[in-house]
Amino acid sequence: MPIFIIFCIVLTTLVQTQSLYLPFLNDEPVWMAGAGLAGLFLLGGCLKKLSSSVWQDGFCCSVLWAWYGYWEPLFSKGSPMFHVFPIYYALLCGWMLLAFINKAPRFDRESREALRYLQQYLSRFDTCALAVAVLIGLAMPDHYLLYPIVMTLFIVRSTFQRCLEIIDSQ
């Protein structure tokens, strides 16, 4: 998630300063490359060719790249979602990284069991299935809240998965 956080901050800076590079992101080959790269990261993660931290971080960055390029021309100039969502994702991922992933090795037994319970019984969606849902939400700009909601679920689910991987590796 650290690369995704940096990516969100860079996009926020570009949008806030109305950078000259923003129109480049709106070119169809550029945002299609982001969507294709997201598909490759998803495929590499689901086939277990990439570690979960690599494919999830790469997937999130690629989807954000494709989201901005594909959606920005479809909405009115200065639409607040392009100012808010990258900041939201950076804050959410930063909080998940600091509060959960970095502290996973120090979880007590009860916290580990609660996390396993959440993973096994309450978290019915596989991370790869949520990633596919993120891509579907990305393709549906008319339902403009679908993408951020599913992306939030993906971030939370991948955080739980990463915490369990850290715990199990000890």
URUR-V429531 format. One record per pair of residues at least 24 apart in sequence whose C-alpha atoms are under 10 Angstrom apart, sorted by the first residue. I is the first residue (numbers start at 0). GAP is how many residues later the second one is. D is the distance in Angstrom with one decimal. If there is no record, write none. Layout:
i = {I	I}
gap = {GAP	GAP}
d = {D	D}
//
This chain:
i = {0	0	0	0	0	0	0	0	0	0	0	0	0	0	0	0	0	1	1	1	1	1	1	2	2	2	2	2	3	3	3	3	3	3	3	3	3	3	3	3	3	4	4	4	4	4	4	4	4	4	4	4	4	4	5	5	5	6	6	6	6	6	6	6	6	7	7	7	7	7	7	7	7	7	7	7	7	8	8	8	8	8	9	9	10	10	10	10	10	10	10	11	11	11	11	11	11	11	12	12	12	13	14	14	14	14	14	15	15	15	17	21	21	21	22	22	22	23	24	24	24	24	24	24	24	25	25	25	25	25	25	25	25	25	26	26	26	27	27	27	28	29	29	29	29	30	30	30	30	30	30	30	30	30	30	31	31	31	31	31	31	31	32	32	32	33	33	33	33	33	33	33	33	33	33	33	34	34	34	34	34	34	34	34	34	34	34	34	35	35	35	36	36	36	36	36	37	37	37	37	37	37	37	37	38	38	38	38	40	41	41	41	41	41	41	42	44	44	45	45	45	45	45	46	51	51	51	51	51	52	52	52	52	52	55	55	55	55	55	55	55	55	56	56	58	58	58	59	59	59	59	59	59	62	62	62	62	62	62	63	63	63	65	65	65	66	66	66	66	66	66	67	69	69	69	70	70	70	70	70	70	71	73	73	74	74	80	80	80	84	85	87	87	88	88	88	88	91	91	91	92	92	92	92	95	95	95	95	95	96	96	96	99	99	99	99	100	100	100	100	100	100	100	100	100	101	101	102	102	102	103	103	103	103	103	103	103	104	104	104	104	104	104	104	105	106	106	111	111	111	111	114	114	114	114	115	115	115	115	117	117	118	118	118	118	122	122	123	124	124	124	125	125	125	125	126	126	126	126	126	126	126	127	127	128	129	129	129	129	130	130}
gap = {52	53	54	55	56	57	59	60	89	92	93	95	96	100	154	157	158	51	55	88	91	92	95	51	54	55	57	58	52	53	54	55	56	57	58	60	82	85	86	89	90	52	55	56	81	82	83	84	85	86	87	88	89	92	55	84	88	53	54	55	57	58	79	82	83	52	53	56	57	77	78	79	80	81	82	83	85	77	78	80	81	82	76	77	53	54	57	71	72	75	76	70	71	72	73	74	75	78	70	73	74	69	53	63	67	68	71	62	66	67	60	46	47	50	46	49	50	45	40	41	42	43	44	45	47	39	40	41	42	43	44	45	46	47	42	43	46	38	41	42	40	35	36	39	40	31	32	33	34	35	36	37	38	39	40	30	31	33	34	35	37	38	29	32	33	25	27	28	29	30	31	32	33	34	35	36	24	27	28	29	30	31	32	34	35	100	103	104	26	27	30	24	25	26	28	29	24	25	26	27	28	93	94	97	24	92	93	96	90	85	86	87	89	90	93	85	82	83	80	81	82	83	85	81	75	106	109	110	113	105	106	108	109	112	71	72	75	98	99	102	103	106	98	101	72	75	76	29	71	74	91	94	95	68	71	72	75	84	88	25	74	87	69	72	73	68	70	71	72	74	80	70	68	69	71	67	68	69	70	71	73	69	67	68	66	67	63	64	67	63	62	60	64	59	62	63	66	60	63	64	59	62	63	66	59	60	62	63	64	62	65	66	59	60	62	63	58	59	60	61	62	63	64	65	66	61	64	60	63	64	56	58	59	60	61	62	63	58	59	61	62	63	64	65	61	56	60	51	52	55	56	45	46	48	49	44	45	47	48	39	42	38	41	42	45	34	37	33	28	29	32	28	31	32	35	26	27	28	29	30	31	34	26	30	25	24	25	27	28	24	27}
d = {7.2	8.5	10.0	7.6	5.1	8.6	8.3	9.1	9.1	6.4	7.9	8.9	7.2	9.8	8.8	9.5	9.0	9.7	7.6	9.1	8.0	7.7	8.0	9.5	6.5	8.0	9.2	7.6	9.2	5.8	7.5	8.9	6.3	5.3	9.1	8.7	9.7	8.5	7.4	8.0	9.6	9.1	9.5	8.7	8.7	8.9	10.0	7.3	4.7	7.9	9.0	6.6	6.9	9.9	9.3	7.7	10.0	9.3	6.5	9.5	8.4	8.8	8.6	10.0	8.4	9.7	8.0	7.9	9.3	8.7	4.9	6.5	8.8	6.9	5.7	9.4	9.9	7.0	6.8	9.3	6.8	9.7	9.0	9.9	8.9	8.6	8.8	8.9	8.9	6.9	9.0	7.9	6.2	8.2	8.8	6.0	6.6	9.5	9.1	9.7	9.7	9.7	10.0	9.0	7.2	6.6	9.7	9.7	9.2	6.9	9.7	9.2	8.5	9.7	8.4	9.6	9.4	8.4	7.5	8.3	9.8	7.3	5.0	8.6	9.3	9.5	8.8	9.7	7.4	4.1	6.5	8.5	7.2	7.1	6.9	8.4	9.8	9.3	7.5	7.5	9.6	8.6	7.8	7.5	9.4	8.8	8.9	9.4	6.4	4.4	7.6	7.8	5.1	6.2	9.7	9.8	10.0	9.2	6.5	9.8	8.5	8.2	8.4	8.9	7.6	9.1	8.3	4.7	6.4	8.1	5.6	4.8	8.5	9.9	8.8	9.9	9.0	6.3	6.1	9.0	7.9	5.4	8.4	9.9	9.5	8.1	9.2	9.9	8.2	9.2	8.9	9.3	6.0	8.3	9.8	9.3	5.0	5.8	9.3	9.3	8.5	9.1	10.0	8.4	9.0	9.2	8.8	8.4	10.0	9.6	6.9	9.7	7.0	8.1	10.0	8.7	9.4	7.6	9.9	8.7	6.1	9.3	9.8	9.8	9.5	8.1	8.3	7.2	9.0	8.4	9.3	9.5	7.1	9.9	8.9	9.4	8.7	9.0	8.6	7.3	9.8	9.9	9.6	9.6	8.1	9.9	10.0	9.7	9.0	9.4	8.3	9.1	8.6	9.6	8.2	7.6	7.8	10.0	9.4	9.7	9.3	9.7	9.8	8.2	9.9	9.5	9.7	6.3	8.8	9.2	8.8	9.9	8.5	8.7	8.7	8.4	9.1	9.4	6.5	9.7	9.2	9.8	8.0	9.3	9.1	9.9	9.3	9.9	9.9	7.5	10.0	9.6	9.5	8.9	8.7	7.8	8.7	8.2	8.1	8.8	9.3	7.1	8.5	8.7	8.4	7.6	9.8	6.6	9.2	7.7	9.8	9.6	7.4	8.1	9.2	6.9	6.7	8.1	9.5	6.8	5.3	9.1	9.8	8.0	9.8	8.4	9.3	8.5	9.7	10.0	9.6	8.8	5.4	7.8	9.2	6.5	6.4	8.2	9.5	6.6	5.9	9.4	9.3	7.6	8.8	9.5	8.3	9.1	8.0	7.8	9.9	7.2	9.3	8.4	7.5	8.9	9.5	9.9	7.4	9.9	8.5	8.5	7.2	7.7	8.6	7.6	9.3	10.0	9.6	9.4	8.3	9.3	8.2	9.3	9.7	9.3	6.6	9.2	9.8	6.5	6.4	8.2	8.9	9.6	9.2	5.7	9.5	8.5	9.5	9.7	9.9}
//
